[in-house]
Amino acid sequence: MVVPIFGQTIIGTISGDRFSQWALDLYASDNKLFVNNLEADSSDYSDKVFALAPPPTITVTAPDGGESWEVGSDQAITWTSTGTIGDVKIEYSTDNGSSWTEIVDSIASAAGNYDWEIPNTPSEDCLVRISEIGDGLSDTSDANFSIITIIGQLNVVINPQEVVEAGAQWRLTTEDTWYNSGKTVSYSPSDDYILEFTAILGWSKPSDKSIKIKAGKTTYESGTYEKISFVTNKDSVIVPEGGTATFQVKLSAQPSSNVSVTVSWVSGDADITVKSGSSLKFTTGNWNKFKMVKLEAAEDDDVMDGEATIRISAPGIEDKEITAVEDDNDIADISLKLNPRTGTTGNIIKISIDISKNTLSITSFGLDFIYDYNLFTLNQ
């Protein structure tokens, strides 16, 4: 029995009635099978046409061996496919196929390419594998390719110059070395670096920031410090004699560590003192919350409104001074020596002034005529 198809004999002579398996490298969609019985001189064709289709295939076209792809660069993985194939996954190996790392878990087979940012895994024994999900169909690079490292650079500038002169520096959290402002340093490409700055007393340092360093490129970054100062809700305080008055203090910017603040009398009327709040503590969490300082003015015998300077201070922060004024509650006695116009002997009257109430009272000693005032003394 001879079985030709479109003039191609796919099976030679066979005996008896049996099924036969056969393979073709000729594929078409409109086929018929012709069977010729040599002994009985009879033959027959398939009643209907049938299709012969090739098996599905996946073929990696890049990387396919010999490439050198730089860490951090963007490269295209490409492939071709034939037949009916579902979604595929893409993996790569850096040890010649002993182990595999997933690049993408699912992508349409018909896509034919995938943009891959090369990871920081330098090796000369790299392969890419593309596999149909849930099936054994796959293909791998024909030969090894290389992932290579090309160094990137980082340049950091610190502002203002005053803090640079005070010793401000920068570094990446992955290393121990600190660098001066304007220094350019080489690093392996990565997008996982964190830039940080030193703490300088009296200054609020820049926040840590995530940065990316690309192969063959210089990344420029900067950090600006803010000088810390004292903020008060008032610049002067009136303190009633025998009573108290308050003002409030906070910081202008976040410190890098706890700040111990001292509030103290430094000059002026010693009757005015700090009753509470002489020692304040600000942290990185409460630096912007007002804290209260209470002043007290002691009772005294004078009639003057005393004045004192109260100083707020902390290491590394410029002092701030508050003016405290005592509101005196004493009454002043004024004695005047009077000469009468009529030539009588000198007589004395008493004038009392309540400064706090702005009142004046005059006491005469039985005198009913008008005097010329030519001398007075203030009794304190």
C-alpha positions in Angstrom: 0.0 0.0 0.0 1.4 3.4 -1.0 0.1 6.5 0.6 1.0 9.6 -1.4 -0.2 13.2 -0.6 0.1 15.9 -3.1 2.7 13.7 -4.9 4.6 13.1 -1.6 4.8 9.5 -0.4 4.5 9.6 3.4 4.4 5.9 4.0 5.9 3.2 1.7 4.3 -0.2 1.4 2.5 -1.7 4.4 0.7 -5.0 4.8 -2.7 -5.8 6.3 -5.1 -3.4 7.9 -3.5 -1.2 10.6 -3.1 2.4 11.7 0.2 4.1 11.0 1.9 7.2 12.5 3.7 9.5 10.2 5.4 12.9 10.2 5.5 15.6 7.6 7.6 18.7 7.0 5.0 19.9 4.5 2.1 22.0 5.9 -1.0 23.1 4.1 -4.7 23.8 4.9 -6.5 22.0 2.1 -5.2 18.4 2.1 -6.6 15.0 1.1 -5.1 11.6 1.8 -4.8 9.1 -1.1 -4.6 5.4 -0.4 -3.7 3.0 -3.2 -4.2 -0.8 -2.8 -1.6 -2.3 -5.0 -2.8 -5.9 -4.7 -6.5 -5.2 -5.5 -5.7 -2.4 -7.9 -8.0 -0.1 -6.0 -7.6 3.3 -4.3 -9.5 6.0 -2.3 -9.3 9.6 -1.3 -10.3 11.4 1.9 -13.9 12.5 1.7 -13.0 15.9 3.1 -10.0 18.1 3.1 -8.0 18.5 6.3 -5.2 20.9 7.5 -1.7 20.1 8.4 -0.3 22.7 10.9 3.2 22.9 12.4 3.5 22.6 16.2 3.6 25.9 18.2 7.0 27.4 18.9 8.7 30.2 21.0 12.1 31.5 20.0 14.1 33.9 22.0 15.8 36.4 19.6 17.4 38.8 22.2 19.5 38.4 24.2 20.7 35.4 22.3 24.3 35.3 23.3 27.3 37.6 23.3 25.5 40.8 24.4 26.9 43.0 27.2 24.0 44.8 28.9 24.8 47.6 31.5 23.3 47.6 35.0 20.6 50.2 35.1 20.2 50.4 31.3 16.9 49.7 29.5 17.1 46.7 27.1 14.5 44.9 25.0 13.9 41.2 25.4 12.5 40.0 22.1 11.0 36.7 20.8 9.0 35.2 18.1 6.1 32.7 18.4 4.2 30.5 16.0 0.9 28.5 16.4 -1.5 29.0 19.3 0.3 29.9 22.5 -1.1 31.4 25.7 0.5 34.0 27.9 4.2 33.6 28.7 6.5 34.4 31.6 10.1 35.7 31.3 13.0 34.7 33.6 16.7 35.3 33.7 19.6 33.4 35.1 23.1 34.6 36.2 24.6 31.1 36.7 24.1 29.5 33.3 20.7 28.2 34.0 21.2 26.6 37.5 18.7 29.0 39.0 16.2 31.4 37.6 14.7 34.8 38.7 11.4 36.0 37.4 11.4 39.2 35.3 7.7 39.3 34.5 5.1 36.7 35.6 2.7 37.1 32.6 2.7 38.8 29.2 0.9 38.0 25.9 3.0 35.7 23.7 2.1 37.9 20.7 3.7 41.0 22.3 7.1 39.8 21.1 9.1 42.2 23.3 9.5 43.4 26.8 11.6 46.4 28.1 13.8 45.3 30.9 15.7 47.6 33.3 18.9 45.6 33.9 19.3 44.8 37.6 22.5 45.2 39.6 23.5 41.5 39.2 26.7 41.5 37.2 27.6 38.2 35.6 29.1 36.7 32.4 26.9 33.6 32.6 23.4 35.1 32.0 20.5 33.6 30.1 16.9 34.6 29.4 14.1 32.0 29.3 10.6 32.5 27.9 8.0 29.8 28.8 4.3 29.3 28.1 2.4 29.5 31.4 1.0 26.1 32.4 2.8 24.2 29.5 6.2 22.9 28.9 6.8 25.0 25.8 9.8 27.3 26.3 13.0 28.7 24.7 16.3 29.9 26.2 19.0 32.2 24.9 21.3 30.2 22.6 24.4 31.3 24.4 25.4 33.4 27.5 25.2 37.2 27.6 26.8 39.5 30.2 25.4 42.0 32.7 28.1 44.5 33.4 28.5 47.4 35.8 29.3 50.9 34.7 29.8 53.3 37.6 27.5 56.3 38.2 28.3 59.4 40.2 26.7 61.6 42.8 27.4 65.2 43.6 25.7 66.9 46.6 25.8 70.6 47.5 24.9 71.8 51.0 23.4 75.3 51.8 23.9 77.8 53.3 27.7 78.4 53.5 27.4 79.1 57.2 26.4 75.6 58.0 29.0 74.2 55.6 31.7 76.1 57.7 30.1 74.6 60.8 30.9 71.1 59.5 27.8 69.9 57.7 28.4 66.8 55.5 26.4 64.2 53.5 26.6 60.5 52.9 24.5 57.5 51.6 23.1 55.3 54.4 24.8 52.3 52.9 28.2 53.5 53.8 30.1 55.0 56.8 32.1 57.8 55.1 30.8 61.4 55.2 31.6 63.9 52.4 31.9 67.6 52.2 29.6 69.8 50.2 30.3 69.7 46.4 32.1 66.4 46.5 31.5 64.0 43.6 31.6 60.3 44.5 31.3 57.2 42.3 28.7 54.5 43.1 27.2 51.4 41.4 23.9 52.2 39.7 20.8 51.7 41.9 17.5 53.3 42.7 17.6 52.2 46.3 20.0 54.8 47.8 19.0 57.1 50.7 20.9 60.4 51.1 21.3 61.8 54.6 23.0 64.8 56.2 24.9 65.4 59.5 23.2 67.0 62.5 24.6 70.5 63.3 23.9 72.1 66.6 21.4 75.0 66.2 20.3 74.0 62.7 17.4 71.9 61.3 18.9 69.5 58.9 17.3 68.4 55.5 15.1 65.3 55.6 16.6 62.1 54.2 15.7 61.5 50.6 15.6 58.6 48.2 17.8 59.0 45.1 18.6 57.0 42.0 22.1 56.7 40.4 22.3 55.7 36.8 25.2 54.0 35.0 27.5 56.5 33.3 25.7 59.5 34.6 26.1 62.1 37.4 23.2 62.7 39.7 23.1 66.1 41.3 21.4 66.7 44.7 21.3 69.4 47.3 20.4 69.9 50.9 19.4 73.2 52.7 19.7 73.6 56.4 17.4 76.0 58.4 18.7 77.9 61.3 16.8 77.4 64.5 15.6 80.4 66.5 13.3 81.1 69.4 9.7 82.2 68.7 7.7 83.9 71.5 4.1 85.1 71.5 5.2 88.5 72.8 8.4 90.6 73.1 7.6 92.4 76.3 5.6 91.5 79.4 3.9 93.7 82.1 4.1 92.1 85.5 1.9 93.5 88.3 3.7 94.2 91.5 2.9 91.3 93.9 1.5 89.3 90.9 2.5 87.2 87.9 2.4 87.3 84.1 3.3 84.8 81.4 4.8 84.5 77.9 5.3 81.5 75.6 8.3 80.0 73.8 8.8 77.5 71.0 11.4 76.7 68.3 11.2 77.9 64.7 12.3 74.6 63.1 12.7 70.9 64.0 16.0 70.1 65.8 17.9 66.9 65.2 17.9 66.0 68.9 16.5 67.3 72.1 17.1 71.0 73.0 17.4 72.1 76.6 16.3 75.8 77.0 17.1 78.1 79.9 15.0 81.2 80.8 16.7 83.5 83.3 16.9 87.1 84.6 20.0 88.8 83.4 19.7 92.5 84.3 17.5 95.2 85.6 15.0 95.2 88.5 15.8 92.2 90.7 12.3 92.2 92.0 11.2 90.6 88.7 12.1 86.8 88.6 11.2 83.7 86.7 8.7 81.9 88.8 8.3 78.8 86.5 9.5 77.6 83.1 13.2 78.4 83.8 14.1 75.1 82.2 12.3 73.9 79.1 12.9 70.8 76.9 12.0 70.7 73.2 12.1 67.4 71.2 11.9 66.5 67.6 8.2 65.9 68.2 7.1 69.0 70.2 9.5 71.7 68.9 6.6 73.6 67.4 4.4 73.6 70.5 4.4 76.7 72.8 5.7 76.2 76.4 4.8 78.7 79.1 7.1 80.9 81.2 5.7 82.6 84.3 7.3 85.8 85.7 6.7 87.2 89.2 7.2 90.8 90.6 7.8 91.0 94.3 6.3 93.7 96.5 8.6 96.6 97.2 8.5 100.1 98.8 9.3 102.2 95.8 6.9 103.8 93.4 8.8 103.3 90.3 7.9 100.8 87.5 11.0 98.6 87.4 12.2 96.9 84.2 14.2 93.7 83.8 15.7 91.8 80.9 14.8 88.1 80.7 17.0 85.9 78.4 16.0 82.7 76.6 19.1 80.6 75.7 20.2 77.2 74.5 23.4 75.7 73.0 23.9 76.6 69.4 20.8 78.9 69.2 21.0 82.7 69.3 19.7 84.2 72.6 16.4 86.0 72.6 15.6 88.7 75.2 12.2 89.6 76.7 11.6 93.0 78.4 9.6 92.6 81.7 8.1 95.8 83.2 6.8 95.9 86.8 3.5 97.6 87.2 4.1 99.3 90.6 1.2 99.6 93.0 2.8 102.0 95.6 1.6 105.6 96.4 4.1 108.4 96.3 4.2 111.1 99.0 5.3 114.6 97.9 6.1 117.3 100.4 6.1 120.9 99.4 7.5 123.9 101.3 5.3 126.9 100.5 5.8 130.6 101.0 2.6 132.6 101.6 2.1 135.8 99.7 1.1 137.7 102.8 4.5 137.4 104.5 3.5 134.7 107.0 6.0 132.1 108.1 6.4 129.0 105.9 3.8 126.3 106.2 3.6 122.7 104.9 0.9 120.9 102.9 0.9 117.2 101.9 0.1 116.1 98.4 -0.5 112.3 97.9 -0.3 110.8 94.4 -1.5 107.3 93.6 0.5 106.6 90.4 -1.4 103.3 89.7 -4.8 105.1 89.9 -3.7 108.4 88.5 -5.2 110.3 91.4 -4.0 113.3 93.4 -5.0 114.4 97.0 -3.9 117.6 98.9 -4.0 117.9 102.6 -3.6 121.4 104.2 -2.9 122.1 107.8 -5.6 124.7 108.6 -4.3 127.1 105.9 -6.9 128.9 103.9 -4.8 131.1 101.7 -2.9 130.5 98.4 0.7 129.6 98.3 3.5 129.9 95.8 5.1 126.5 95.2 8.9 127.1 95.1 10.3 123.8 96.3 9.2 120.1 96.5 10.8 116.8 97.4 9.7 113.3 96.4 9.7 110.9 99.3 10.3 107.3 98.1 
